[in-house]
Amino acid sequence: MGATRAGDTKGFVGAGSLRKQRMRLYPAKIPAITSEIVRTLTAAGDIEVGQPKEVEQDIASVLNQYLETDRQVTERAKDMMTARSMPQSEFGRMKRLVADQSQFKIGDEMLDYLLDQIVEMLMHSANVEEVYAEDVDMRRKMVPVLKKHMDVDDDLDRETRAHIRHVEEGTRTWEIEYRRVMEEIKRRKGM
């Protein structure tokens, strides 16, 4: 492969931004994210691929693995809370603890974690014939794609949460209701 690992590129994402962005990876967005990343990197000449669909599947596997690990971390956090009879208000803290123990990144660190995983996959994928760009350059090109598809509007998120406040956060029901109500609000507002 043509590129070597550049220096530590963590921390540049969101640098200078005063507003804390809420990001969420939705399974339905994965195909759009993967095809746009492959298009962006190949058009820029950063990577050379023979079969773009295969590389899209490789990236999708990284994103799907993130979702699966997040689900497992959520379940472990809920189990620990139940075993310790902790109040639901401690869910965020407990999930962060379980994620840290698993060396899994959530919240503000999610974007850097996903970028690291995607770059690493691109460097080792048999479906990527050549990598010409440095890690930091590819990361800079992937950030807008991921943010576009993962950014959750704060007002929309707040309104959605207000509608489902009766549902226990972190549960499968909460995830389903969150998506359903979010789509309903978007449809109603013509988004």
Secondary structure, 3 states (H helix, E strand, C coil): CCCCCCCCCCCCCCCCCCCCCEECCCHHHHHHHHHHHHHHHHHCCCEEECCHHHHHHHHHHHHHHHHHHHHHHHHHHHHHHHHCCCCHHHHHHHHHHHHHHCCCCCHHHHHHHHHHHHHHHHHHCCCEEEECCCHHHHHHHHHHHHHHHHEECHHHHHHHHHHCCCCCCCCHHHHHHHHHHHHHHHHHCCC
